[in-house]
Every structure is written in C-alpha cells, then in structure tokens.
C-alpha cells in the first residue's frame, strides 16, 4: 500500500533574538549619563547611586567593591577592557577599576522582558521563551521575506522598549543562536542554506552553544580549533575522548544538524539553573566558592518558580566532573514548594548521595513535578530572594 505523499513544507526559518547587554541596557535607560562609559552590573550589597545637591548622581566604582560577588553583565565598553559575565568582581576591578558598578534590579529587567516579548508576539506568534533576554521565533510559515521580517521584529522591540537586540536567522535553533552573536550589538545575520562552510566553519568551536571552555581546551589538545575542523573530525576519536553521546553531538553540531523543534508550550516540565565554572573546582579546596554558587542557583530557581507561578515536589541536582561524567540525583518531597531554603536543603540531601572525590566543572539545581499556584502581585518579591549561605559539605 502506497503512503500518501508528504505535504510540502516551507523551509525552516528560525530566528534567535538576543537582547544586547540586556541588564546594562535597561540601566542606561534609567541613567542615560552613563552611556559610553564602562558599566558593570552585579555583586551583593552594591551601593545605590547617591543623588547630590543639584540633582547630580554619584555612582559606586569597581575599585571600591569588597566581597565575593560576580559580574552579572557589563556594557560593551567594559567588555572591551576584559570584563565578562560570571567573572568575580574583584578580578574585574583589576581590569577596569574606574568602571561604574550598579546592583541588579530584577523587577525592572522582568518588566522590559515582558515588553519585548509581547512586541515580538505581535509579529510572529510561534515563540520559544529561553529566558529573560532571549527567545527563538519560527518565521517559516510567514509570507514576508526573511530580512524584512527580522528587521520588523527589531523595530518593534526598539519601539516598545527603547532597547536594541541582535537577531540571527538560520535553518535551525543551533545555527540561529550562533548567528545572533556575530554582529552584536544591534546585529542582523541571515545564514543562507549554503552558507555553513563560509560563515560558520571558520569560527572557533566555542561559538557552538554547548561547547564550554573546558571542552574547547580538550578539542584544542586534539588539534581541533575551528568548527570546520570539528565537522571533519574522526567521530570515533571524539567519542573516545568525550563519550558516545556528547561526541556524536559535537559532530552533528559542527555540521549544522539540529532537528529540535520550538517548544512553545507555556507549561514547563521543570525549572532549572546551572552554571559551568571558569575553572574546575575542587570539592574541598574550593568549598567556599562552591557553597556560594550552590546558594545562588537555589535562589535563582526559587525566584523563577515564584515569577512563573509554580511550585514543585521533586528537587534535583546535576554535577559534571572534570572528565565530563555527568551525575544526577533527585529527591521528592511530601508537598510542593517554591521556598528557597527548602529547595536548598533538599538539594543538599541529593548532594550527599554523590561521592565528591573529583574536580567539578558544572553544577545545576532543578525543580520538577510542577504545579501551578495562584499568582498575585504580592507573591512576587521586588528583587532577589534572600537565602543565607549556610555551610555545605563538599568533601568526599
């Protein structure tokens, strides 16, 4: 029996939209006198600007900061001085001591996030929300040409928020995300169907989302520096050094293969936060650093739950060791929670079930088995949740 012929589908046109230095750009709307100056957002207990007599504002400087805080984001002027997201503020202060330092204001960032996403939805309805400052948009079935659509999206975002964004459009999510980073800020990059070898393969392997600093170092040790070199690498060699699953994915990613659909459902299965460290951390020698990171991840997950109106019963952790072995553990509670302290205690119990005798490169915390809760304005804190950094035993 002959099967029915497949209905002709339009070629996939997936856009990745990334707001330019989002937190910093929002702050520049509030403090326009800082435009053109190196500006860093982050840290804990950072002093708010002081308004002097006559209305002039005095801002904190990086050189005056003392603590273990990290950079959340920075303007392009600060990045040009070597400052990057996730960097310790004390280290950033050595590179740009005169840079302005502002505290994070999540309530403001969420407000502008809602504005830009609503503006995009007025142009293209098929959207995958990837966080506070980035989305994927499916343009495949829309009648307009790709460049006009992408430019219209950029225009409506600026009209709604006063902010710029960068957009990459390609045949899939992986390539679109690479492209959105190529012409920042305020960029627009369209990848032609035959543009992989010319536009993508000359780039460093680190440009692939999912290839971190450690993986880049290990690939470099194998003589693989560019995406094109990775695309033609021996698959068995990669699987030998990175494992079967990750090794196979590396080859597919380098060849521009990514069949993932857009996830447009508003009902998540889990909410999680994870971070890959700038260097591998030892459970004993770097206990203080790991404790701080662990605390912040639990805080962020609890904040995400509150913002999205969910609670969860299953608390889990994810560890990736220096040799790329990944371990997951979870614990199901009697009742659903969105409380940061409860999440942290449960995640700590999961942690105790893993032998910590090797260096770590990644740590993650997740909450699943979600249920919705009544959302009212007074349920959403204006700023970060408070969570004390109680000791965590990172020793084996």
N, C-alpha and C positions, 0 to 999 in steps of 0.2 A: 504494500500500500504506500503510495507516494504521499509524503508530508506536504502540507501547504507551504507555498513559497513564503519566505520571510518578508515581512513588510519592510520596505526601505526606510532606514533610519537616517536622520540627518547626522553628519559628522559631529562628534562631541566637541563642544567649545566650553571649556571650564575656565572660569576666571578665579584667581586668588586675589583678594583685596586685603592689603595690609596698611593700616593707618601709620603715617610717618611719625616716628618717635612720639607715640600717642600721649603718654602721660605728660611728657615735657611740653608737647604742643598745646595741650589743654591749659597747662600752667602759663604759657606765653599769652594765651587769650586773657588771662587774669592779670598778668604782669607784662604788658607789651614793652616796657622799657628794657626788658632782658633780652629782646631779640638781638641776635648776632653775638651774644655772649655765651661762653661755655656754661651750661646749666646741668646739674645732676639732681635726680630725684631718688630718694631712698633714705635708709637709716632709721634708727629709732630715736625718739626724743629729740628730733631735729627742731631747732627754734623756728617759730613762725616769723615772717617778716615784721619788723618793727616800724610803725608809722611815726615819723618825726614831726616836729612842729613845722607847719608849712605844707604837710602832705607828702613829703619825700619818704620813700621806704628804704630801710636798711635790711640787707639780706645776710644770712649766715654764709660763711665760706667753707670750702672743703678743709682748708688748713686748720680750722678751729674745731673740727669734729674729733671726738674721742669715743671709741666704742667698737663693737664688732659688727656693725651694720653693713649691709651690702647695697650696691647700686641697683636700683630697680630699672631705671632707664636714664638716658642722657641725650642732650641735643647733639646735632651733628658737629657743632663746634667743639664740644667736649670729647666726642669720639675721635676727632682728628688729633687730640692730644694723647690718645691711648686709653681713654676711659671706656669701659664696656659694661653691659648688663651682667649682673652676677658677681662683679668684682668687689672685693672688700673696699669699703670707703676709705680706710686708712691707706690702702695701696693707691687708690685713685687720687688721694690728696697729694701723694708724692709726684704724681704726673701732672696734676692741674691744681695746685694749691689755691689759686685765686678763683676757681670756678664757684659759681653760686650753688648752694645746697638748699633744697626745699624738701619738706616732708611729703609723703604720699597723701592723696586725698581721694580715696576710692569712691566716695559718693559722687564727686564731680566726674570721675572717669566713667562711671556707670551711666550717668546722665547723658554724656556725649556718645557713649557706645550705643545706647538706645536710639539716639537721634540719627546716627549714620546708618544703622541697620534698617530703621523704618524708611529712610530715604531710598536706600537700595531696593527694598521690597516694592517700592512704587514703580520701579523699572523692570525688575526681574524677580519673580516670586519664588523660584527654586533656590533656596539658600541653605547652606550648612554653616551653622554657628560654630566657630572654632575658638572662641574666647572673647575677651573684652575688646580686642583691637583687630581681629581678622575674621574673614568669612570666605567661603567658596560660593560661587554663583554659577549656576548652569545656564548658559546662553544658547544651548543647542537648538531649541525649538523657536527661538525668537526670530522674526523676519529681518531685522536690520543687520547691516554688515557689522562685523566684529569690532572694528575700530570705532565706529560711531556709537555702538552700544557701550563699549568700555569708557569712552570719553563722556558719554551722557551720565554714566554712573559716577565718574569722578566729579562732574559738575554738580550733581545733586547732593553729593556728600559735602562739597565745599559750601554750597548754598545753605545747607541745613546746619552745619557745624562751624563754618569758618576755618576748617582744617583740610589739609591735603592728605591724599592717600596714593599708594602705588599699586598698580594692577598688572598682573601677568595673565595672559590667556594662552592656553595650550589644549592639547587633546585629553589631558587628564590632570588630576589633582597634583601629583608629584611634580610634573613639569611646570604647571602653572605657578606653584609656590616658588620654584627656582627662579622663574621669570620675573615675579613680582619684586625680587630683590636686586635685579640687575641695573635698574636705573633710578634708584632712590636718591633723593626724595622726589615726590610728585611725578613718578615714572609711569610709563605705559609701554609694555613689551608684549608683542604678539609673536608667538612661535609658529612659523609655517610648518606644514606637515613634513617637509623635507629639511627642516632647519636643525635637526638634532645634532648632526655631526659638526655643523658650522658654529652653532650658538651655545650648545650645552657641553659637548665633549671637551672643549679646551678649558673648561672651568675646573677648579680644584675639587677633589672628591668631597670636601667638607661642605660644599654647596648643596649636597643632597640632604634633605631633611631626614634625619635618622642616622646619619654618619657624624658622630661626635668627634671631639679632639683625640680621644684615645684610639678610636677606630682609624682615624686619619694617620696617626703615628704608626700603627701596625701595618696599614696599607703602604705607607712610605717605606717601611722596612722591607717590604716585598717589591719595591721599585714601582709602586703604583701611586701616582701623584694626581693625575687628571682623570676626569670622568671617562674620557675616551679610552684611557689605558685600562680602567676598571671594566669597561664594556667588552674588551677583548681579552681579559684575563682568563686564566685557566680556572674553570668553575670548581674543579676538584681541589685545586690548591686553596681557593678561598674557603671552601667547606672544611678543609683540614685545619685552617687557622681560625675560622670564625664559627664553626658549627654548620650543620646541614641547612637549617632554616635561614639563618642570617646570611650565610654565604651565598645561597641561591637568591635571596632577596637583593643582595648587593649587585649581582649581575643584571637582574631584571631592572632594577632602578637605573643603573647606568645606561641601559638600552632604552630607557624611556617607557618601560612597560609598567602600567598601573591601571588595573581594572576596577579599583574601588569606586563604588557609587557615592553620590552625595547623600549624606544622612540628614534628611530634612525633618524627621520626626521630632516633636517637641518633648517627648518622653524619654529621657536618658535611662539606660540600664544601670549606670554607675556614674559617680562623680569622683574624680581623682586629681591629684597633683603629684608631679615627680620632678626631679632635678638630676642632671648629670654634672658631676663635680669638675672643676677646672683641673684638679689633680686627684689621683686615687687617694682615698683617706683610710687611715688605719683605725680599726675599732677601738684600740687602746690609746695610741699616741695622739689621735685626733678626736678624742672623745668629746671635748668641749665644742668643737666645730660641728660634729655630727649631732650633738644634742640640740644645738641652735637650729640647724637645718630641719631636724625632725619636728621640732616645735612649730616652726614656720609652716611646714607642709600641713600639719594638723590644723593649724589656724586657718590657712587658706581653704582647705577642704570644708571646714565648718562654715566659713564665710560664704563659699559657693553654695552650700546647701541652703543657707538662710536666704541668700539672694534669689535663688531659683524656686524656693518654696518646697523643699524636700527634707525628709529625714530618712535615715537608713538603718537597717539592723545588722548588716554584715560589714565589718571593718577589716580591711586587709592592708598588707604592706608588700612592697616589691623591692628586692635587693638585686643589684647586678654587681658581681665581683669583677676584679681586675682582669680575670681570664675570660670574661664575658658570660660566665654561667649566671643564669637568672633564676632566682628563687622567689616564690610567692607563698604567703601564709595568710589565712583569714580566720576570723572569729565572729560567730553570730550571737548577737545579744538577745536578751529576752524581749526587749522593747526597742522600737526605732528611736534614734537620737539624731540631733543636729548640734549637740553640745561639744565644744572643742575639747574640754577636759575629758569627757567620756571617750571621745574618739582617740585621744592621745593615750589614755590608759589601756584601751583595747588594742591599739596598735603596738603598744609596749609589750603586751602579753604575746602578740604574734612574734615580736622580735625575739623574745626569749626562747622561741622554738627553733631558732636557726643558729647553728654554730658560727660564731663570728671570729674566725681564725685567719681571715684573709682580708686584704685591702678591698675597699668598695669603690665603685665608680658611679653608681646610681642608687638613689633612694626614692621610693614613692609610697604614697598613702592613698587609699581609695575607700569609698563607702558605696555599698550596693544594697540590693533588696530594698529599693526606694519606695517611699510612699509620700503622697502629697500632703501638705499641711495648709491650713487657712493662712493666706497671705494678707497682712495688714501693714500699714506704714510703720507702726510702732514695733513690728517684729524685725525690722531691718536696721542694724546699727549704722550710724553715720561714721564710718571709718573701720579700722581693723578691729577684730575681736581681741580681747585681752586674754593671754594664755601665758602663765608663768613657765619658765624654763626649768622645771624640776629635773633632777638628775636621771639620766638613762644609762643603764649598764651596758656599754658597748663592748665589754671584754668577753673573750671566748669562754 
